[in-house]
Structure formats: C-alpha cells, structure tokens
C-alpha cells in the first residue's frame, strides 16, 4: 500500500516541472527514482500478477499429471457446478454471516480498546495491559482452539466440570451449533483485538494535546472529549481499515474455521474456504476449488470498489 | 498500477496457494512426458539394471504415523541401511489426521516422494495416471515380494490385469477388539456382557455407579471418534455390526448394499447411541474427538470402561500406562456383543493400503528401493525391521533377548510398523517379548477371528465415490450424529438416506455393483 502511495507522490513531484520543460531530460532525471520503484514493481509482477495465470485451471478439468497444456478445457462447467450446488446458498449465507459478525462485532473491538487505553492516565498500567493483550496474537490457532477444547469440552472440559460440580447441566459449547458463531467471534476478539489496537493507538498518539486542553477549557466532559476529539482523530484510519476489511469479507481465517468445525456445526460453520479445502485438497478437485477462489475474489473486488466509492461520497479519503 | 493494488491483493489472496503450485505442475507435466517416453522405449527397463550400490542415494519415504518416535538418521538402523545399501533415508511419517491432505498437496505440486504409502481412494485415483511404478515386469527378480506379501493374488489386488502398481501394506484383518475394565466389573459385581443389552447395562453401570470409587461421577462407559475424513465412526464397529449394519458395503441377495441405505438398522443403531449419549454412557465429546482420542482417553485418564484395543499395543502401552493411573486396572477382551437378531461382528480391516514407488524417479533409485524392500522381507530383514540392530537396540543375554533403551528412543521398528512388513500375525512381536505375552496376543486375534465383518467392496472402484463420496458421506454422518446427540428426531434418518441416494449414492451403488459383478466372474 504505502509503496503505491509513495510512487504516486514521487511521480507527481517528478512530473510537474517536466510538463513544461519537455520529456527526455526529466525522464533521465527520474531514473534513480524508477530504480527505487523497481524491486517493489517486480515483487508484484512476479509474485502477484504472473501467478494469476494459474486461474486458467478454473476453466479446465485440471489434472496435475497432465499439466496446464494437457488438461482438457471445460469452459464454464465449474462455475455451473458451483452455482447449482445445493450447498451454495448455505456457504454464501454462512460466509456472509460470519463476515458480518466480524465486521460489526470484532472490527469495533480494537477501536474501543484503543479509546479506553487512551483514557488511562497511569502509563505503567496502560503499558502492562497493552503488553498482556498483545500476547494472544502470537499464539497459533491450533493452540487457541485446543485451549478452547480443554476449557469447553462437554465430557472433560474445565468449565463443564465446574458447572456439573455446582449442580448445573453441562452445556454443549462445541457441539451445539447455536454456540458456534459466538465462539468464533469471541476467539477472534480474544486473540486479535489487542494486536489490532496498535494501529489505532498510533493514530491517537499523533493527536495534538492542545485539542484536549481546548476542549477542557470549553467545558467538555470526558465523554465529550472522546466524542469530539478522539473519535474524529481516528476517523480516517477506521475508514481505510474498514474498506480493506471489506475486500477480505469472504476470507474468514481458513485455519481458524477449519479447526473449530465438526460434523455437527457444519451447517453454520461451513464457509467457502473450508469447502475449497475439502473439495480441492482432500478430494483433489483442483479446478473446482480454483473456481470457488475466483468467485470469492470477484465478490471481494466488487465490495472494495463499492466501499471506496462510498467513502469518497462521504468526503473521506479512499484507499485509491 | 496503483489503482489496481488493492484489487490485485484481494484477487491474489485467494489464489496465491493454488496458482503458486502452477510452476511445479508445469514441471510435473514435462516429467510425465519424459517418463512415459522412457517406458515405451524400454518397457522392462525400470529396476532391471543391475545396481552395484556404488552411488550414494538420497531416498525420500513418506508414510502414516500412529504416534511414537520419529526417524533419526543417527539411529543404528539408519546407519546399518546406509552401510548396506549406500542410502541416506529420509523417512517421514505424518499423522493419519493429515496424511491425505499432505499427499494431495504433493500431487498438486507434482512432488511425490520416492516411495510412499497410499490409501485406497488415492491409490485408485492415481493408479492409471502413470505415477506409480509398475512392478509386474520385475517382480520375479525380487522373490521375497511375492513370497511374503500374500502371493501373486494379493499383489494383483486392486490392480488392472497384468499390472502391479504397489505392494500391499499388511494389516491384521481382525486387529482390534473391545477390551473392558475387569477390575470395574468385579467391583460392581457384574459379568462380562454377551448381548448388546447387557453391554448397555454394564456400560451404564460404569457411568453411574462410580466404578473407580473416587466419589465423583466422572467415568463413562465407552468412547468413539470419527475416521479422519469424518465419513464414518471409529472404535465402535462391534456395536454397528450388532445392529446389522454392514462394514461400508455388504452383500445382500447377490448385490452390494451400502450401510447408508440400511434405514431400519441405522435407526436401531442411532436409538441405542442416542440413549447412551443422553444417559452419559457414551463420551459426550465423541463428535469432536481426534481419531485416536478414545484409546488415549482409555489408557491415560482411566475414566473409560470399554475401549477398542489393538492387542499388540495392549501389552506394550495400554497396560503399563493404565497401571500408572490406577495400579489395580485390569483389561480383558470383550467379544463382540450379540445384537437383537444374534448378529456379531468385530472391527475388520481390508488390506487396501499400498506402498508405491514413484515412477518418475531415476531407475537407479527405483532399483535400490526394490532391493531394500526385498531385503526388508527376507528373514534377516524381517528381524532387523522389527527389532532394530543387535547390540544397540537389543542384546542377547544368555538364551534370552533384552530390549535396550535405544529401541524406543529411535523407534527402530518403524519400517516394519509403518511401511512394509510380512503378512504375519506377529507383525509387532519382538525377539524379547515374553512367550506368554505372545501367546496372549495370539489368543486375542484367534478369539476375534470368527467374527470377521468384512467390507465387501474393498478394492472395488467407483469413480463417483472417488469424486464426491467424501462430501456425500460427511453430510450423511452429520445427520446421524445430530440424531445421536438428540438435536434431530430419529425420523430424519429417512431423509438422510434419501438424500444420500439421490445426490450420488444410487450412482455409486450402481458403479460398485458393476465392478462387483465383474470381479465375481
């Protein structure tokens, strides 16, 4: 991202005098700058654009032992299969539902956290809280999910053993599909909100303290300060991150979802990513799973464009 | 370009992995071409060249792990093989929970190891693609392969006529059977159950009458789990058999039928399991257990009363581990309980896993591998792969053998337990094992032998099953599990059966039956 913005900035400064004084000389003057761009440019071409050629297998009946050239072309058959799959509706619903939860419950969590931390005046307390809530970010999903199992399992889980010894009924946290969505969002918040708060804290660090002082002089309470100073300072960061998040709306953290899936909660837990995994990786239908990937990316693209338009319509700076 | 950045990121995120494999696929395609060119030029060429062992070879082997030590190239057996065959063995074993995934990823990347284990579905899927070396032309040069792997017929199993694409990985057919806590039975004054109703009563007593005497209701009757791709149950085969369900596929009136279509039997089974679940007799976590969890729970926690037991493991790990938790623990074999109509069956394996050699690798490597495989099955190799190297892994003490620490640390018997071994009931019996133990293990196998419950479609092929079977079976299982857990009424099984048939099951049944009729001729 930042690389792209710099490039634009550079291009503008380099080209504005050029417009008047003519092409070649200015172009040569720009050479060191173009050289600096080169590695980033090559990175995107080699690792992002060229591999997109692999998308052709979405239109083939791809066989790894025949390769790209040898595999037969099937046109849009894979897309027909996807859209006529009886599970398509369920997959779309689950994916959008979980994304929605992420967007409306998980996304605000770090903002809230950053605002709260910003209000803490004792710096030792703020720093130690910050350190502790970063920590889970460094645990892998395997560990987080296993901790969850140890705590929440019905037969031997700590929480259920406690409930049982207190005379309550055991609760099927992991195998009752009603708990799945709450569990998913809760795990996300527990693991990532501390880490995601960093960027908002950084934005808040840049707020001019005089704004708060002025607000106090005008008689603003704590709440009013948050409302009129802190949140406006975060606004552009929030919008940009929100747009970026929308682009990944169908990416739900494949590993996480897969690990907490089980045959009983599949009706609410099966999303495009895990569907691709089961069909593509376990059953070797590479073409079909690529098709699903293309479909997902297309949706992500549309959402990004829409969100960006929306942001601009509201007078905010978009991502491009 | 900037305008397209977010777009490209979004687009590529999803595709990165799949497309990333592209380049290597390309290579794979080329090597297929060159491979088949070689084959047509010299059909009997692979491995027929005399290998003088002069060149040091790196050989990759991949197989399924069931826990235990991992391979080390410092181990005595690795060094012995290095000296004897001039090879550097990279022997990798991966958990059965991830094996299929790993192999399919390697397939997509066109990077199969030099030799590896494949399970039935993958073997059939790749068999005719020219990826496995055909051993038929050279099989006679390696006599042990025919002699100790069940003969020509066993080698031919699951292969097209005249081709041998892999060596069978031997499994004892009736390898596991129920074991039960004898000390708990005695404490509660109960007898060994013989029918499924008695089985239930005993299991319920284990759950409710505090057999371990700690004053807490923390024990349960039996556990279960699902097979790794979640298409079937694991560890409760005798219960399924008692209710008349077939082991995947059975023969009825000369035709193959799937257990997915046995509506009445399924309902009986689900009713039994649902009751067990509700009353705390069955492990409430059975649906989220990993494949081997029930056995681990039995031996390390001491809270489960009845478990599916592998007799070999029984004397080597279950007894010693359980003694640590409860010194009085005693496990005895429980024969399969009789169902309402007198049916009985024990968990029964089909020998459908194959050890294959990669067709794309150098002929020198293929020949070296075959030399090694031939050696592993010889008398000397059989002793080596089961017991390790004398002097390091075990030693002779008078007229007896003694196991040394290095054996367990190095997992010196991995070749035999995980890759290739003779068709022999004593696959996991060692030189130093106490003759009574050996006799006991034999007795367990002998006791289960009459209750064989074989899969009638083992080794048969159905293209639809290979392509969609897993998804179809998983859906069916989801309903069955929900019925057992009481989330759905028992009547929903009708719908699950109908859906299974409609969405591909009928086609699969037809294909299996065609293959079955063809194989009967």
Interface residues (C-beta under 8 A of the other chain):
Chain A: X1 X4 X5 X7 X8 X41 X44 X48 X49 X51 X52 X53 X54 X55 X57 X63 X64 X65 X66 X67 X68 X69 X70 X86 X149 X153 X154 X155 X156 X161 X164 X170 X172 X174 X175 X176 X177 X244 X247 X248 X250 X251 X262 X263 X264 X266 X267 X278 X279 X280 X281 X282 X283 X284 X285 X286 X289 X290 X293 X294 X296 X297 X300 X301 X304 X308 X319 X320
Chain B: X1 X2 X3 X5 X6 X7 X8 X9 X10 X11 X12 X13 X14 X15 X16 X18 X19 X20 X21 X22 X25 X26 X28 X29 X30 X32 X100 X101 X104 X105 X107 X108 X109 X110 X122 X125 X126 X129 X130 X131 X217 X218 X220 X226 X229 X230 X283 X284 X285 X287 X288 X297 X301 X303 X466 X467 X468 X470 X471 X474 X477 X478 X481 X482 X485 X487 X503
